[in-house]
Amino acid sequence: MNYIYLHRLYAKRAELEAKLELYDARNCFGDEDINDGTDLDLRSRIDEISFEIETLEHSRAQ
C-alpha cells in the first residue's frame, strides 16, 4: 500500500471540497456569472478521487 499516494488523494479531495464550498457560497450570493459547470466538474473530480480512495482502502483491508 502506498500511503504517500493515499495521503495525497486525501489532500486533493479536501482541496477540491474547499473549492466547491467557496463556489457554492458565491452562488448563494447571487453571482450570475458563476453557473458555468464548474460545480459539476468539481463534484465529478471529488467522486473520482473518493472512489479511488475507497478502492485503495478496501484492497488494504483484505
C-alpha positions, 0 to 999 in steps of 0.5 A, a space after each residue: 500500500 502506498 500511503 504517500 499516494 493515499 495521503 495525497 488523494 486525501 489532500 486533493 479531495 479536501 482541496 477540491 471540497 474547499 473549492 466547491 464550498 467557496 463556489 457554492 457560497 458565491 452562488 448563494 450570493 447571487 453571482 450570475 456569472 458563476 453557473 458555468 459547470 464548474 460545480 459539476 466538474 468539481 463534484 465529478 473530480 471529488 467522486 473520482 478521487 473518493 472512489 479511488 480512495 475507497 478502492 485503495 482502502 478496501 484492497 488494504 483491508 483484505 
